[in-house]
Amino acid sequence: MIDQPKFLRALDKKANSTPPIWYMRQAGRYLPEYRKIRSKFKNFLDMCKDPEVCCELALQPIRRFDLDASILFSDILTIPDAFNLGVEFKEGEGPVFTRPIKDVKAIKNLPSFNPSDLSYVYKCVKNIRGALPMSIPLIGFCGSPWTLAAYSLEGGSSKDFAFTRSFISENSIQTQQLLKKYTDACFEYLKEQVIAGIDAIQIFDSWANLLNKQEYESFSLKYINDLVQQLKADDITKNIPIIIFARQPQGGIEQLTDCKPECISLFWDESIDSSIKLLKNKTAIQGSLNPMTLKEDNSIIYKEVKTMIEKFENYPGYIFNLGHGITPDIDPDKVKFLTDSIREL
């Protein structure tokens, strides 16, 4: 009988001798082997559409750090791209939409979502799953419906998302229609990822912090909950554990438990003590070391890790992760030291 991998044990709220470890953006620009491949592509999304390349990128951090979970290499904006919004990424720039949603007519005229348009993602999942040992689970993901909508309305990233905030205020009903389209698309997309071989799902609500508490409940939490319920009701996806990562939701992380995910991933500024008190015996916890800690001396990294490990020592279902993604300016040796320190402690 094969032992259940540590990462999946934690999602079941079971104890582990050492916490399982993986990192958001564990494959990325801080790795020289990643940069070598990235330099061959003008548009980041073109790279994401090459299943063989994306398999290699997903495996790079597993080889370097012997992590306890791998994550699909892709991007959350594949779904808006499949809706023909013209998503482009260029080196040194964020995402840019050539056909963003700028009026209610554009929402009405969106094409139907065809999950087969993202077949390159499912091929990548199959490639990674085939290359990984069964002891290492594979995480699939999507952006939350709200986060996808915010990018699609704004036409890319923004400091304040001023157009998006104005649009949803003036066009609430049409925004809800857009969010429903994205929710259903996310479900179909994740279902295909599960069929292809993923073992867990993470939903990234990266722009949760743009909304006040009431807005968050109406425009984001409602649709995350709808998505989770669709996944839990479907025979193919119902047993796949779900992780929710929300960046600074104004109503606090406890409201995420209403969606009944298996795990809540903490942004780096969430209080660990409060989170433990709120979530213990309700969900697993993932996170939440500040990624900037990796710029510090090893002695400081070790001290921060020791504090975190001690706080979660008796928490049933803890996964060590960062409270956001690894940034491009991090030395891979720091990630290696961090990983070794967690296991030592």
C-alpha positions in Angstrom: 0.0 0.0 0.0 1.4 3.4 -1.0 1.5 6.0 1.7 -0.6 9.1 1.1 1.7 12.0 0.1 2.4 14.6 2.8 0.8 17.4 0.9 -2.5 15.5 0.5 -2.3 14.3 4.1 -2.2 18.0 5.2 -5.2 18.8 3.0 -7.0 16.1 4.9 -6.0 17.8 8.1 -3.8 15.0 9.1 -0.5 15.3 11.1 2.9 15.1 9.3 6.3 14.6 10.9 7.5 17.6 8.8 5.2 20.1 7.0 4.9 19.6 3.2 6.6 22.3 1.3 5.8 24.1 -2.0 6.1 27.7 -3.1 3.9 30.0 -5.1 5.8 30.9 -8.3 8.3 28.2 -7.5 9.0 28.0 -11.2 9.9 31.5 -12.3 12.3 34.3 -13.1 14.5 33.8 -10.1 15.8 30.5 -11.6 18.5 30.9 -14.3 17.3 27.7 -16.1 13.8 29.4 -16.3 15.3 32.6 -17.7 17.2 30.7 -20.4 13.9 29.2 -21.7 11.9 32.4 -21.3 14.4 34.4 -23.4 13.3 32.3 -26.4 9.7 33.7 -26.3 8.6 37.3 -27.0 5.2 36.7 -25.5 4.9 34.8 -22.2 1.5 33.3 -23.2 3.2 31.7 -26.2 5.5 29.9 -23.8 2.4 28.8 -21.8 1.0 27.3 -24.9 3.9 24.9 -25.4 3.1 21.8 -23.2 6.6 20.4 -23.5 8.3 23.6 -22.4 5.7 24.1 -19.5 6.4 20.6 -18.3 10.1 21.3 -18.1 9.4 24.6 -16.2 7.2 22.9 -13.7 9.9 20.2 -13.1 12.8 22.7 -12.6 12.0 23.6 -8.9 11.2 20.0 -8.1 14.7 18.9 -9.2 16.4 21.8 -7.4 14.6 21.7 -4.1 12.9 18.3 -3.8 9.6 19.9 -3.0 6.5 18.0 -1.8 4.1 19.3 -4.5 4.4 20.5 -8.1 2.1 23.1 -9.7 1.0 23.3 -13.3 3.0 25.9 -15.2 0.5 28.2 -16.8 -1.2 31.5 -16.2 -4.6 32.6 -14.7 -5.4 34.6 -17.8 -5.7 31.6 -20.2 -9.5 31.8 -19.7 -9.9 35.5 -20.8 -7.6 34.6 -23.7 -10.0 31.8 -24.7 -12.8 34.4 -24.6 -10.9 36.1 -27.4 -9.9 39.2 -25.3 -6.4 39.1 -26.9 -4.1 38.6 -23.9 -0.4 39.4 -24.4 2.6 39.3 -22.1 5.9 40.8 -23.2 9.2 40.7 -21.4 9.3 43.4 -18.7 5.6 44.1 -19.0 2.5 42.8 -17.3 -0.5 41.4 -19.2 -2.1 43.6 -21.8 -5.5 42.9 -23.4 -5.9 44.0 -27.0 -9.7 43.6 -26.8 -10.7 44.4 -23.1 -14.3 44.6 -22.0 -15.1 48.3 -22.0 -18.9 48.4 -22.2 -21.9 46.2 -21.4 -22.3 45.3 -25.1 -18.9 43.5 -25.0 -20.1 41.3 -22.1 -23.3 40.4 -24.1 -21.2 39.6 -27.2 -18.6 37.4 -25.5 -18.4 34.0 -27.3 -19.3 30.8 -25.5 -16.4 29.2 -23.6 -15.0 26.1 -25.3 -12.8 24.2 -22.8 -11.0 22.5 -25.8 -9.5 25.9 -26.7 -7.2 25.3 -23.7 -6.2 21.8 -24.7 -2.6 22.9 -24.5 -3.0 23.3 -20.7 -4.4 19.7 -20.3 -1.6 18.3 -22.4 0.8 20.1 -20.1 -0.9 18.5 -17.1 -0.6 15.1 -18.6 3.1 15.7 -19.4 3.9 16.8 -15.9 1.9 14.1 -14.2 3.7 11.5 -16.4 7.1 12.9 -15.4 6.5 13.2 -11.7 6.7 10.3 -9.3 3.3 9.4 -7.8 4.6 10.6 -4.4 4.6 14.2 -5.6 1.0 15.6 -6.1 0.3 18.0 -8.9 -1.7 21.2 -8.3 -3.9 22.7 -10.9 -5.3 26.2 -10.7 -7.5 29.0 -12.0 -8.0 32.7 -11.2 -11.1 33.5 -9.3 -14.0 34.8 -11.4 -13.6 38.3 -9.9 -9.8 38.4 -10.5 -10.4 37.4 -14.2 -13.1 40.0 -14.5 -10.9 42.8 -13.0 -8.1 42.1 -15.5 -10.6 41.8 -18.4 -12.3 45.1 -17.6 -9.2 47.1 -16.9 -7.3 45.7 -19.9 -4.3 44.6 -17.8 -2.8 45.2 -14.5 -3.2 48.5 -12.7 -2.3 50.3 -9.4 -5.9 51.2 -8.6 -8.1 49.5 -11.2 -10.1 52.8 -11.5 -12.0 51.8 -14.6 -13.0 48.4 -13.2 -14.2 50.0 -9.9 -16.3 52.5 -11.8 -17.7 50.0 -14.2 -18.9 47.5 -11.5 -20.5 50.4 -9.6 -22.4 51.6 -12.7 -23.1 48.2 -14.2 -23.7 45.8 -11.4 -26.1 43.5 -13.2 -23.9 43.1 -16.3 -20.9 42.6 -14.0 -22.7 39.7 -12.4 -23.4 38.3 -15.8 -19.7 38.4 -16.6 -18.8 36.8 -13.3 -21.3 34.0 -14.0 -19.7 33.4 -17.4 -16.3 33.2 -15.8 -17.5 31.0 -13.0 -18.9 28.4 -15.4 -15.7 28.6 -17.5 -13.5 28.1 -14.5 -15.5 25.0 -13.6 -15.2 23.5 -17.1 -11.5 24.4 -17.2 -10.7 22.8 -13.8 -12.7 19.7 -14.6 -10.5 19.2 -17.7 -7.4 19.6 -15.6 -8.7 17.0 -13.2 -9.4 14.6 -16.1 -5.8 15.2 -17.2 -4.3 14.3 -13.9 -4.2 17.0 -11.2 -4.5 16.1 -7.5 -5.5 19.4 -6.0 -6.9 22.8 -7.1 -5.9 26.3 -6.0 -8.1 29.3 -6.7 -6.2 32.6 -6.9 -8.3 35.6 -5.8 -5.3 37.9 -6.4 -7.4 41.1 -6.5 -9.6 40.5 -3.5 -8.2 43.6 -1.9 -9.8 45.9 -4.5 -13.2 45.5 -3.0 -14.8 46.6 0.3 -16.5 43.9 2.5 -19.9 44.2 0.9 -18.5 44.4 -2.6 -16.3 41.3 -1.9 -19.3 39.3 -0.8 -21.3 40.3 -3.9 -18.6 40.3 -6.6 -16.1 37.7 -5.5 -17.0 35.4 -2.6 -20.4 34.5 -4.1 -18.8 33.3 -7.3 -15.9 31.5 -5.6 -18.6 29.7 -3.5 -20.5 28.9 -6.7 -17.4 27.5 -8.3 -16.5 25.4 -5.3 -20.1 24.0 -5.1 -20.0 23.1 -8.8 -16.7 21.2 -8.2 -18.0 19.4 -5.1 -21.2 18.4 -6.9 -19.5 16.9 -10.0 -18.6 13.2 -10.0 -15.3 13.8 -11.7 -14.1 16.7 -9.4 -15.9 16.1 -6.1 -13.0 14.4 -4.3 -10.3 16.9 -5.4 -9.2 19.1 -2.5 -9.5 22.8 -3.0 -7.2 25.6 -1.7 -8.4 29.3 -1.8 -5.8 32.1 -1.8 -7.3 35.5 -1.4 -5.2 38.6 -1.1 -6.3 40.8 1.8 -10.1 40.3 1.6 -11.6 43.2 3.5 -14.0 41.0 5.5 -11.1 38.8 6.7 -10.2 35.2 5.9 -12.9 33.6 8.1 -15.5 34.4 5.5 -13.7 32.1 3.1 -14.6 29.1 5.3 -18.2 29.6 4.1 -17.0 28.1 0.8 -15.9 25.0 2.6 -12.5 24.6 0.9 -10.0 22.0 2.3 -7.4 24.7 2.7 -7.0 28.5 3.0 -3.7 30.0 1.8 -2.6 33.0 3.8 -1.3 36.2 2.3 1.9 37.3 4.1 0.4 40.0 6.2 -2.3 37.8 7.8 -1.9 37.3 11.5 -0.8 33.7 12.1 -2.1 33.6 15.7 -5.6 34.9 14.6 -5.7 32.6 11.6 -4.9 29.5 13.7 -7.7 30.5 16.2 -10.2 31.1 13.3 -9.4 28.1 11.2 -8.2 25.3 13.4 -10.2 22.1 12.8 -12.1 23.9 10.0 -9.5 23.9 7.2 -5.9 23.2 6.5 -3.7 26.3 6.4 -1.0 27.1 3.7 1.5 29.9 4.0 2.5 32.5 5.0 6.1 33.6 5.0 6.8 37.1 3.6 8.7 36.5 0.3 10.9 39.4 1.1 12.3 37.4 4.0 14.3 35.5 1.3 16.4 38.7 0.8 17.6 38.6 4.4 20.6 36.9 6.0 20.3 33.1 6.6 20.2 33.7 10.3 17.0 35.8 9.9 15.4 33.3 7.5 16.1 30.5 10.0 14.7 32.6 12.9 11.5 33.4 10.9 11.0 29.7 9.9 11.6 28.5 13.5 8.9 30.9 14.8 6.4 29.8 12.1 7.0 26.1 12.6 6.5 26.5 16.4 3.3 28.3 15.9 1.9 25.6 13.6 3.3 22.7 15.6 0.0 21.4 16.8 -2.1 22.6 13.8 -3.8 19.6 12.0 -3.1 20.3 8.3 -0.3 22.8 7.8 1.5 23.3 4.5 4.6 25.5 4.4 4.4 28.1 1.7 5.1 31.8 1.1 2.4 34.4 1.6 2.8 35.4 -2.1 5.0 34.4 -5.0 8.8 34.2 -5.2 10.0 37.4 -6.7 12.5 37.5 -9.6 15.3 39.0 -7.5 15.6 36.1 -5.1 18.7 34.0 -5.0 17.9 30.3 -5.5 20.3 29.4 -2.8 18.1 31.2 -0.3 15.1 29.0 -1.4 17.3 26.0 -0.9 18.3 27.2 2.6 14.7 27.9 3.5 13.6 24.4 2.4 16.4 22.7 4.3 15.7 24.7 7.4 12.0 23.8 7.4 12.9 20.1 7.3 15.6 20.4 9.9 13.3 22.2 12.3 
